[in-house]
Amino acid sequence: MPTAAAITSWLADHSGALLSGAFNIVLIVVLAAVARVLLGRLVTAMVTRIADSRDRLRPGNGAAAERRRARAETIGSVLRSVASFTVFGVALFMVLGELGINLGPLLAGAGVLGLAIGFGAQGLVSDFVSGMAMMLEDQYGVGDTVDVGEAVGTIEEVGLRITKVRDINGGLWYVRNGEILRVCNMSQGWANAVVDLPVSAEASPAAAEAAARRAADGFASAPEAAGVLLEDPTVVGVQDIANGAMTLRVTVRTRPGEQWAVGRALRARIKSEMDADGIAMARPAPVS
């Protein structure tokens, strides 16, 4: 067992190295903490700037602005976590080096472990990267009506790995972000309400168009259309004639998400106007 004199002598001989090592470790920890704080503030400022710039470029209602801020906060949280892991991981290896631990086997083991995890979690990494890209590009958000392949419905939750879609039947779809190859967002920017009415082929096209135009103009000036329509309705005209039916088309640009309600209301108004003018709707051909 070492004597007190031997321990004292060893401390006297190595005091300089010990003080230098302790100082270096403290310095590494302090610099890592400072770097983490600075990176966190940089990320926060960046996501705040992105959210504010989107608010200026694309002003909208409170829900849309809140959605953009929530998305920016999610991205910021992920980036701050990545920054923390990187900074403190590097600091840990530097501290171990100051303690005289051979880092070669540790680095080799970490490399092998990372390679194994990479092979086993390729799908997870793909989902994560796709989720980040989706959030950065603002492809869709909570409340949007989307078509992502087999799942068509309203977005209920957006995560870095999965997106939850509620379809028209009430089913909740869990869609992995890495498997979403294309997205049709029906709630972004503006939308078109397209109304096709099958009118009897024996009816006068001019009379049918006039009735549709009166109904469309009346709907555009109705109180329920205020703040919903972005443009006045357009009577496109006869779209098709087949099987004893003449298809009359009317279109109108609406706010996103309002196209279905507008289409139903406009369809009912046009039908009532045509009934008043005695214009018959098309009927299925009798089965012989």
KELUMGU-482306 format. One line per field, with one value per residue (C-alpha): residue in one letter; x, y, z. Coordinates in steps of 0.2 Angstrom, whole numbers. Layout:
REM residues N
type [A  ...]
east [X  ...]
north [Y  ...]
up [Z  ...]
***
This chain:
REM residues 288
type [M  P  T  A  A  A  I  T  S  W  L  A  D  H  S  G  A  L  L  S  G  A  F  N  I  V  L  I  V  V  L  A  A  V  A  R  V  L  L  G  R  L  V  T  A  M  V  T  R  I  A  D  S  R  D  R  L  R  P  G  N  G  A  A  A  E  R  R  R  A  R  A  E  T  I  G  S  V  L  R  S  V  A  S  F  T  V  F  G  V  A  L  F  M  V  L  G  E  L  G  I  N  L  G  P  L  L  A  G  A  G  V  L  G  L  A  I  G  F  G  A  Q  G  L  V  S  D  F  V  S  G  M  A  M  M  L  E  D  Q  Y  G  V  G  D  T  V  D  V  G  E  A  V  G  T  I  E  E  V  G  L  R  I  T  K  V  R  D  I  N  G  G  L  W  Y  V  R  N  G  E  I  L  R  V  C  N  M  S  Q  G  W  A  N  A  V  V  D  L  P  V  S  A  E  A  S  P  A  A  A  E  A  A  A  R  R  A  A  D  G  F  A  S  A  P  E  A  A  G  V  L  L  E  D  P  T  V  V  G  V  Q  D  I  A  N  G  A  M  T  L  R  V  T  V  R  T  R  P  G  E  Q  W  A  V  G  R  A  L  R  A  R  I  K  S  E  M  D  A  D  G  I  A  M  A  R  P  A  P  V  S]
east [0  7  13  7  25  24  7  13  28  18  6  21  28  12  3  7  -1  -16  -20  -17  -29  -42  -41  -43  -58  -67  -63  -70  -86  -88  -85  -97  -111  -108  -108  -124  -132  -126  -132  -149  -151  -146  -159  -172  -169  -168  -185  -193  -187  -194  -211  -212  -207  -220  -233  -228  -228  -243  -255  -270  -281  -275  -276  -264  -252  -252  -249  -234  -227  -230  -221  -206  -205  -205  -191  -182  -184  -176  -162  -158  -158  -146  -135  -134  -130  -116  -108  -109  -103  -88  -85  -86  -73  -61  -63  -59  -44  -38  -41  -28  -41  -37  -50  -46  -56  -70  -71  -70  -84  -95  -92  -97  -112  -117  -116  -127  -140  -139  -143  -157  -165  -165  -184  -183  -170  -180  -196  -186  -178  -194  -203  -190  -191  -210  -210  -197  -206  -224  -231  -246  -251  -265  -282  -277  -287  -274  -272  -257  -260  -272  -276  -287  -294  -290  -273  -275  -257  -240  -224  -207  -210  -229  -243  -261  -275  -293  -304  -322  -328  -319  -305  -288  -273  -255  -244  -225  -217  -204  -218  -227  -221  -233  -246  -261  -265  -283  -282  -268  -269  -285  -297  -310  -327  -332  -351  -356  -375  -382  -396  -408  -400  -417  -415  -409  -390  -393  -408  -398  -383  -394  -402  -385  -378  -393  -391  -372  -374  -387  -376  -361  -371  -378  -373  -367  -354  -346  -328  -329  -327  -311  -319  -336  -343  -339  -352  -340  -354  -358  -344  -351  -365  -368  -382  -396  -387  -379  -367  -366  -351  -349  -333  -329  -313  -315  -304  -296  -307  -323  -325  -336  -348  -349  -351  -366  -374  -371  -378  -394  -397  -394  -406  -419  -417  -418  -434  -442  -437  -444  -427  -427  -412  -405  -413  -405  -409  -423  -416  -422]
north [0  17  27  45  51  42  50  67  65  59  74  86  79  79  94  104  91  88  107  109  94  100  117  110  99  114  125  112  110  129  132  117  125  143  135  126  142  152  139  138  156  156  142  151  168  158  150  166  175  162  162  181  182  169  180  195  186  176  185  175  170  167  148  149  160  148  133  142  146  128  121  133  128  110  112  123  110  97  108  112  94  90  105  99  81  86  99  89  73  82  89  71  64  79  77  58  63  74  60  50  37  30  36  24  9  20  28  12  4  20  18  0  3  18  8  -6  6  14  -2  -7  10  16  17  28  39  41  46  58  67  67  75  88  92  92  105  116  116  118  105  103  106  102  105  104  92  82  67  57  41  29  41  55  67  80  81  79  78  81  73  70  51  50  60  56  58  57  51  55  39  44  32  38  34  33  37  36  52  42  33  49  51  65  76  85  99  105  118  129  146  145  132  130  125  116  113  102  100  87  96  88  88  95  111  127  130  148  147  135  146  162  153  147  165  172  159  162  181  180  168  180  194  183  186  168  171  186  182  165  169  176  180  180  164  160  151  141  134  117  105  89  81  63  50  63  74  92  95  113  119  134  137  149  153  151  152  135  122  131  124  110  120  133  120  112  129  135  118  120  138  134  119  130  143  131  123  141  142  125  118  100  90  75  58  41  33  19  1  -9]
up [0  -5  10  13  9  -8  -12  -7  -18  -33  -31  -30  -45  -55  -48  -64  -75  -64  -63  -82  -85  -73  -80  -98  -93  -85  -100  -112  -102  -101  -119  -123  -113  -121  -138  -134  -128  -143  -155  -146  -148  -166  -170  -161  -170  -186  -184  -177  -193  -204  -195  -196  -214  -219  -209  -219  -236  -233  -221  -215  -201  -184  -186  -201  -192  -177  -188  -195  -178  -172  -187  -184  -166  -170  -182  -169  -156  -167  -173  -154  -150  -164  -159  -141  -145  -157  -145  -129  -139  -145  -128  -120  -132  -128  -109  -111  -121  -107  -94  -104  -111  -128  -140  -154  -148  -143  -160  -169  -158  -160  -179  -179  -168  -179  -195  -187  -181  -198  -207  -195  -195  -213  -213  -197  -204  -221  -211  -201  -216  -225  -210  -209  -227  -227  -212  -220  -237  -228  -239  -227  -209  -196  -203  -221  -233  -242  -254  -250  -259  -252  -237  -242  -228  -215  -207  -188  -182  -191  -183  -189  -192  -195  -201  -195  -208  -204  -219  -223  -215  -199  -200  -194  -205  -199  -214  -213  -219  -229  -239  -245  -263  -268  -259  -266  -254  -256  -242  -247  -255  -264  -272  -286  -283  -299  -302  -316  -319  -331  -340  -353  -370  -377  -366  -374  -370  -370  -358  -346  -346  -342  -328  -321  -323  -313  -299  -298  -298  -284  -274  -276  -268  -254  -236  -234  -248  -240  -236  -244  -263  -270  -287  -295  -302  -320  -331  -342  -353  -360  -355  -363  -372  -371  -367  -368  -356  -358  -344  -339  -329  -317  -308  -294  -284  -265  -250  -246  -238  -243  -261  -256  -246  -260  -273  -263  -261  -279  -286  -276  -282  -300  -299  -291  -305  -318  -311  -311  -329  -333  -338  -336  -328  -338  -334  -336  -352  -350  -349  -364]
***
